[in-house]
Amino acid sequence: MSDYIINSFQVPNVLVDELMAIISPNALKCYLAIIKNKNVNPKSVSKYTKINLKEVEKAILELKEVRIIYNG
């Protein structure tokens, strides 16, 4: 039997085990949007999460600071 669940995406264990306790709710929402849509474009993430662009940019910077996403 396959472990694949239709219409879903995987979340790394480290996010739940360690990072969720130290990142902001906006950073968590943005990260989930990024891994689901494979898109780090702040405008796209803002539209998807309904978080204003300035807050999305701040959340993306936070995710880079904790090294869960990287430049480039």
N, C-alpha and C positions, 0 to 999 in steps of 0.2 A: 504494500500500500504506500502511496506517495505521501510525503509531508507537505506537498504543495496545496495551498488553499486558494481556490478560485476567487478572483476579485479582492485580493489582499496584497500587502507588501510587508517586508520584514523590517523589524526595528532591532538594531544592535543591542545586545544585552547590556553593554557598558552604559548605554543611555539610561536604561531603567535602573541598573544597579548602582551607578555612581553619579552620572551627570545630572539626572533629573533633580537631585537634591541641591545642586549648586547653580543651575542656570535659571534664568527668569522664565515665567510663563510664556512671554512673547518669544523668547529664544527657542523654547520647546516647540511652540506652534510653528515657528518658521522652519525649524529643523525637520519636523514631520512633513511639512509641505515640500521642502527641498528633496528629501529622500523619496517621497511619493512621486513627484513630478520630474525629478532629475534636472532641476532648474534652480540656479542660484540668483537669477535676475531679480533684484529687489522689487521692481514694478510688478513682475509676475507673482512673486511671493505675497506682496501687499494685496493684490487683487484676490488671490486664493484664500488668504487668511483673514481678510477684512481688517488688517492692522494698517494704520497709516504709514506712508512711505518712510518718514523719518524714524519711526519706531522699528520698522523692519530693518533699516540700515543699521540701527543701533544693535538690534538682536543678531544680525549677521556678524557684526564686529565682535560681539560677545562670543559667538560660536567659534570664530577664528581665534580668539584669545584663549579659549579652553581647548583649542586644537581638535575640535570635532569636524570642522570643515577647514579647508586650506585655500590659500590664494592660488590662482592659476588653473 
